[in-house]
């Protein structure tokens, strides 16, 4: 052992010597009453203690250290007795955290030249560890003549608990080098250190050592291995460790369950919980918390109810954490009424429970109820936190009420969240999505710190309104200030480009996406595809579709919808078939989009097959799908089929009524269209712009001039609808069919329609019907100014001249077309073979099977 002058004990002697005084006797009497042995030693104690130790004893008395200690040391007493007494004082010092007093006792033992046993050395280490003096504990450990596993374990555990995990691992290594065999406590502490400092390799080595030493059956050590393997995501090793434990406790079960929760294997958690129930092991609320999360993720209402029953059985139903988990579970299982019952049973619910209930109601589409719940919360005196306000702001977005949005904004300021970025971003999103762009911009400009999420919130308002042209500008500014765009940024800016049809800027964004290696992302890829398709760059959209490695239903629906809108029904049908071949089931939006692409005689058979699929998939009862079928049959001139589908609908809306009215008008059944319109009004549906296009077209077919004028005037007078150019064209069509060209001129002048090509196209067509050359020439001249590239106008004028025998004028029109570089689009005929339309044009030799066709034609001619 080192000499007192240089050792740690020597330093203690210098600090706490001399130690003897008569006054200490009175202090000692308070803890020596329980031992008659010490009644004879008071005279001897007078010569053993000085004034300095008396001060220390006084401090110990204040901490009630001596109440459980029988006496203190005397040099004339037996050495073992004195050590026993000092041991008692050290234990009290350790339990009360009296570091200086403990050092005084350590110094007294050293001064008196006592020879401490191993237990006393362990007590010293424990004292310094518990008082937080790890350096002193390590010095004592170094000076111990013999070091046992207890001393090492105490210091290792304290190092790990204080956050010095790597130090704990190193100390364990030293212990093993000294030949000390660890115990269960040592191993548990070192395993905890391995987990914190991510020493996976060391943990695996330790596992081998534990098996070698035969400790693995110890349930504490086994549970520790289950925990570290679970948290490292090594569930196979965790399961092996778990099943090697001879006596499994709830602790080990919980460790394994928590591991599967971290991995997101919710099914396995339910299986494990069922095993716990079969083994009739006692389990607490912590087990139930994880199992409830599993039920919530799986939407397993039956399992959740069973866990709820267990919570009631063990008396934990009203626990605040468990109650919030029950609220979340019932919310995810779409049973807000059960969640509300749980909430009502909570005594004095805190903000967490209130927030969970408000979030539950909003998630289930009950935003109004969520707002009312917030009012109840405020009346109960509970102040909201940022999560409560975030749910309320989202609910306000769903409600779309400007006044309520303003009140929630004011509430956020009232409770001091005006500088909270999370709340500010939510407020910006709320204003932008509800169409109050200026208010959203004000909140954004007032933010002191703006991140990518803030810019994303701002961009969310520039998708489909008048200010959407600002989207590219904001994106440029974002790049200038050094913010990195993420997936949501790219999706938002691509939507803006789609709306303003700016394919040039969209291509620049596409380049950024490739640079950031996000082109393979399914959501970004779908947004890119939609942008190119809406800008009518369908070849580029097709390239994006083929490059996507993961194509979900949204991707396919986007490309099918855009092909249908571009009158490329065959490609839409091909994509639909390819989607099915990839194993994806179409939803109502996919069916609606594809059916709209089949709205021509060429694809009528495809439309009928889609009709069969809607019946098979159970989606025929969906209003949108049924309306798309009505429209498809109406466009394909199968009005009886359209009528049958319409009458078979479980419920109709304004859109389905508009579709059948327009279908009747398109097929020349004006009286049926007007009859349907009257029934629509009787059933309480309000007409819109599309309704009146169908009604006015019906009046045109039937020749109801006065009724047409009445309906036209009722647009603004009774329904508050501003007439569009389509409505004006319908009125011109009504008048022109009746040959009332004078009234047409008055109508055009009254409504200032002289510069609209649709009006003049209607007049030109009427001139052909009535053989009015003068009006036809005037209409054609105007159209040549407004849209000189449209071949249809030249052909109509030529036909008017030809009908009157004005062949010279016909030649002049043909020559004008030739000089302008305009070619008449040839007519065509088609045949549908194997679901694909084969088109044939006059003098066209481009068909891939032209040779076989000509051979067959020659055979037919012979």
C-alpha positions, 0 to 999 in steps of 0.5 A: 500500500502507498505511504500516507504522505502520497496516497489518497488516505494521506490527503484525507489525513491532512484535511481532517486531522486532528480529530478529538474533543470532549464536547463530542460526547453529548452528540454521541450520546444521542446514538449510543443509547441503544448499546450498554457497551458504550456507557463505560467508554465515555471517559475514554472518548474524551481523549480521542476526539478533538474540536474539528471532528466535533464540527463534523459530528454536528453536521452529521446530527443535522442530517439525522445520520446517527439515528440508526448508528449505535456508536462511534470509534474509540482507539482503545476499543477492539479494531473490528468493533471500531470498523463496525461502528465506522461502517454504520456512519459511512452507510448513513453518510452515503444514504444522505449524500454527506460527502465531506462527513464521509471523508472525515470518517475515512480520514479518521480510519486512516489516522488510527492506522486501522486495517479495513476489511474488504466490506469497509473498502466496498463501503468507501467506494459506495460512499464516493459513488453515491455522493457523485465523487467518481474520481475519489471512488476510483482512487479508493478502488486503486488503493484497495489491497483486494478488490472484489466484484462488489466494488467494481460493480458499484463503480461501473454502475455509477459511471453508466448511470452518470452517462459515462458509458464508454468509461463503464465498458473500459472499467469492466475490461480492467476488472476482467483483466484483474481476474474478477468474475462478474455477477448479474448486476455487473453484466446488466450495467455493462450491457446498458453501457453497450446499448448507450454507446452502440458497442455492438461488437463488444455486446456480442463478445459479452454474450459469448462470455455470459454463455460461457460463465453460465449466466444466461439463464439469469432473468435479469441478464437475459432480459438485458440482452433482449432489450439491447438486441431489440433496440439495435433492431436485431429481433432474431437475436432478441428472440433467441435470447428471450427463449433462452431465459429459464424464468421469463418475467414481465420485464423480459416480455416487455423488452421483447414487445418493445423491440417489435414495436420499434421495428413496427411489427405490430402483428407479432406484438399481438401474438406475444401478448396472447402468449402472455395471457395464455401463461397467465402472467401478471402484466402492468399498464406498460405492456398494455400501452405498447399493445394498444399502439399495435391495435391502433396501427393495425386498426384492430378494434376487436383486439383494442377492446380486449386490451381495454377490458384487461385495463379495467380488470387490472384497475389501470383504465383511468391512468392518464397515459393509458387513457390517451392510448385508448383514445388514440386506438379508438380514433385510429379504428374510426370509433370516435364515440368510444373514444369520447366515452373513455374521455368522459371517464377521465377525472380532471383530464389534463391537456394531453387527454384534451389534445388527444380527444380534439385530434381524434374528432378532427381525424374522423372528419368531425371538425365542428365537434373538435372546435366545440371540444376546444371550447369545453377545454377552455371553459374547464380552465385548461390552457392549450399547448402547441399540439392542441392548437395544431389540431384546431388549426387543421380543423379550421382548415377543414371548416373553411370558415374565415372568421373561425380561422381568424379566432384560432389565429388570435387564440394562438397569439393569446397563449404566446405561440406567435413565435412558435415556428410549428404553429406559424407554419400551420397557420400559413397552411390554413390560410393558403388552403382556405384561399386567404392568400394575403393572410397567409403571406402576412403570417409568413412575412412576420416569421423571424425564422423560416425553414423549408417547412415554412416555404412548403406551407406558403407554396401549398396555396399556389396550386389552383388560384389566381396567385398560382403564377407566384409559385415559381417566384417563391421557389426561386427565392427559396433557392437564392436564400439557400434553403434545400427543397424537399419532396413536398416542395417539389410536389407543390411547385410542380402542381403550380406549373401544372395549373399555369401550364408552364412546362418550361419552368417545370422542366427546370424543376425536373432538372433539380429533382434529378440533381437531388436524386429524387426522380425515383420517388413515387410521389415526385414522379407522379407529380412530374407525370401529371405536370407533363400530361396537363401541359400536353407533353404526353410523350414526356409523361410516358417516359416518366411513367416507364422510369418509375420503379414503383407505380401506385394507383395514384400514378396510374390514375393520373396518367389515365385521367390525362390521356382521357382529357386529351381525347386519347381514350385508347391509350387510357384503356391500355394504361388501365389494362397494364395497371391491372396486369401489375396487380393494382385494383382500380378505385372509383377515380380510376374508373371515372377517368377511364370511362370518360376516355371511352366516350366515343363509338370507337371505344364503346365495347371497352366502355361496356367491359368497364361497366362489367368491371364496376359491377364486379368490383362493387363500385357501380353504386358509387355516384361518381362511377355511375355518373361517368357511365351515364356520360359515356353511354350518352356520348356514345349515342346509347341514351337508353343505356345511359337512362338505365344506369341513371335510374338504377343509381342509389342516389343522384347528385347535381352532377349526375342530373347535369349528365343525363340532361346533357345526354338527352340534349346531345342525342336530340331528345330535348323534351326528355332533357327539359323533363329531367330538368323539372324533376331535378328542381322538384327534388331540391337540386340547384342548377349550375352553369352546366345544367343550363348548357344542357337545358338551352341545348335542349330548347335549341333541338326542340325549337323552343325560342321563348322558353330558351330566352326565359331560361337564359334570363333566369340564369342571373335573375333567379340563380345568381349565375353569370352567363358564360360564352357557352350560354351565349352560344346556346342562345345564338344556336336557338335563334339560328336554328329558327333562321332569326338572323336579325335577332342574332345580330341584335343579340350579338351587339347587346352582349358585345360578342363580336370578337368571340369565335364560338359565336361566329362558328355557330352562325356559320353553321346556321348559314349553311343549314339555311343557305344564307350566303351573305350571313355565311360570308360575314361569319367566315370573314370574321372567323378568318380574322380570329382563327385563320388556321382552323380548316373547318371554317374554310370547309363550311364556307366552301360547302355554302358556295357549293350548295348554291352552285358558286363554283368559282367561289369554291375554287377561291376558298380552296386556293385561300386554304392552300396559300395559308398552308391549311389542309383539310383533315381527312375523314376516316372510318374505323373497325375495333379489333381485339379492343383496338380501333383500326383507323382508315383514311382516304389515300392513306398507305401508312397502315402497318398491314396495308399489303394484306388489306390491298390483297383482300380488297382486290379479292373482294373486287374480283 
